[in-house]
Amino acid sequence: MSIISNLFNDQVTLIEDAKEEIRKVYLEDDRPWVVGYSGGKDSTVVIQLVYEALKELSSEQLNKKIYVISSDTLVETPLIIQSINTTLRRIEEKAIEDNLPIETHKVKPMIEQSFWTNIIGKGYPSPNQQFRWCTDRMKIDPANQFIMDKVNSFGEVIMLLGVREQESATRANVIKSHSTEGKLLMRHSTLTNAYVYAPIKKFSVDDVWNYLLNHESPWGDDNYELYRLYSDSNSGECPLVVDKTIKEAAGSCGNSRFGCWVCTVVNEDKALTGFINNGHDWMKPLLNFRNWLSSIRDDRSMRMKYRMNGQVYYLQVQIIEHNGEDCILIPKKGDRKREFIPVTEFEIIDQAELKTYLKENNIDLSTSDDPNILIRDSEDNYYRLGLGPFTLEARKEILTRLLKVQKNLKHPHDESYQLIQEDELKEIRKIWFNNGDFEDSLPMIYYDIFGYDLDWEKDDRLLFDRDDLTQLELMCEEEGLDYRLMKRLLLIEKEHSEFKMKRGLMDQLSSALNQDYLHL
Ligand code: SF4
């Protein structure tokens, strides 16, 4: 009995000390606070503690703003974003009622940097452990932008994060390396004039749950519901990442209920699977789509064989003996298994002959064409062509499938729920056009699936109809010209034709003409 009461007393002291410390830091200066809220347990504890601590201050003492921010990557797991929206609304309403200076905000990626604009528009391969481009663009940059806006208005800000040393040894080291002995604030690793305060850094996971389950949410959320969310999945926390070093220590946040529904960084999705296992069958099409997207990432036929900037690069292959044959080794990566492909299945091409070979065989490296060749250099090393973005055809296929899922999706609580936003579609349309989609296929794809048009802007840059394009292609073939290059040059010329000053025209023409793949 005395052990239990000791534990109880320890918990009371821990909480009271934490609130005391929060009040002390709050009253120390007039720098506003920005609190990251991810919907998970740790950030919930931070906000609840701050709320309770502030309620014990007098109105004269409540002289600086607290901004609670949540990130909405636009591909958040549907039920989670719904609950985050509800919580933000409740916090703000209750704070007004209690006269607390708390405001809530959602931070979103710029449309040019959203998941779909990058994948379907620009053709970025879906993020994985090695190329995790998503967190910066979708979470860190928008949150940092919010913080910098506040820094510009107030001079300095303090970020409150729900990080805990006990989460992992790496996390503990990161927190320690940023802390100064005896100081509660750490310098933000990248943002000048921003500081980080981690009020629950000493909390264990038990402390977190003990507090949440024994202290009612001031704004009326059900902390038991949050507990159930964790207990029926073995997934972890996905902090609202606002500090690069903490991001490195966090690993993938997709391995959690609180990550993006389409996260391809994890091998196996837990965010959606957990919900589906709990009866939310309507999300199954999302899981199937996510699995398909993950499966095509390294499919050579879906990827261009040069980089976005036109640069061709070679990947050296290892040739080893396997079952008595010389084979190239394709190493295991993500879901892909290790593979041995006999060298005899490839045609060996000397590097100097590559351009002629591609021309003679009519191989277009921007399409699904994947010449079955090994490129040999003068020192007898062997290479395959490295992969670039998804081909335009692959991007069209991804969009078509995504829109079909969207059309048939039945969100039980939100009829207007969209997997991809109208603004993203408009942005993707522009990018495709600049990438040579002169047919302007996006509105057609949309119409084919939904049977109606969106309010598309009229794009008077459209130069050709399908017949014109066929003619152009034929002419290029007859004259031995690169069809894509011709389309690109015509587009650049057209873009500048409306302006008297042709500033940048020559640079753009020269960069189009100097793309690597044209000069192998
Ligand atoms: S959940 Fe996955 S896709 Fe989303 S930001 Fe995190 S790592 Fe990227």
Residues whose N, C-alpha, C, O or C-beta is under 5 A from the ligand:
A	BS01	SF4	C134 T135 S252 C253 G254 G259 C260 C263 T264 V265
